[in-house]
């Protein structure tokens, strides 16, 4: 397969996406979070989001056993959250040290300081090369204290072929 052109790389990088913290809890009660930038609404009725997760992330095993996750929206001034979750965590590492966390009805952790959060169940998944795309039926949500006063962080990249 030939390498994508520089035009493809440039234009893919300009596809805007919000920044979210994807959070999940495994069957043993361990919790983790990771930065997710490929999140998109995919349906109205029922409300559905898609989220793409790199295949290198261990959270795939967790979602296979407990198909529920949450997405906490990051505001444009919350660089601390981008730095905290941007590198990801190893299995067993505490992901929420120093952060205030609440839990969804099904137990997924969510960030109190986020602009808000949505949670739901995995409807389906699709292998798309180096990522797995999950379709999530949103079943609950909460508006955070920053929703009205802060814009969501919109992410653009110079090169759409890597992070």
Steps between C-alpha positions, in 0.01 A plus 500: 500500500637841409562774754220759537572833334595814688161644400324210674716548810437876508125479450448211744680705763251782451198282581394656832437280799431565863722379780353260754620275777372149439457315828416141579487252785587133467327200660743513797417867573824647361453835326689676225479796268654607170489800273258451209488742209307298243149527639201573278122493530364221282126484578202687642257223595650338693775753578826340384864609497796336335845503652822366348755341736852400400544123497800533735271599790417232757150645548380282208514194727305688765228604253465142378420389857313813618362679190436836669704820489476871566633805318577817697522813284811717534467878495737721302691610814542152650853433379566320829260221396656467156844461659374264769324258265697555178764235562260237628556266791637151542265233637478536878624862501274751676351724230313749718754610761433862594168518313146505633300209359135392514348185354228429247205279587695203361821593681718671238706785647436854371687824560320753720690796351408407140257712299271199527494128438308237306498127567361200326526146380699362209258410220763378257862538397690506173866430425631788288871423480696643791186593696175342614191719455231447763137602459370608842130536582485794741282413799588773749673838515568789732578864434813623675563838663698628198246420226355851466819695573757307298521379142594138434858436393499454123804313372667552160823335389759605240531141380203265489718189486621501862421646840 
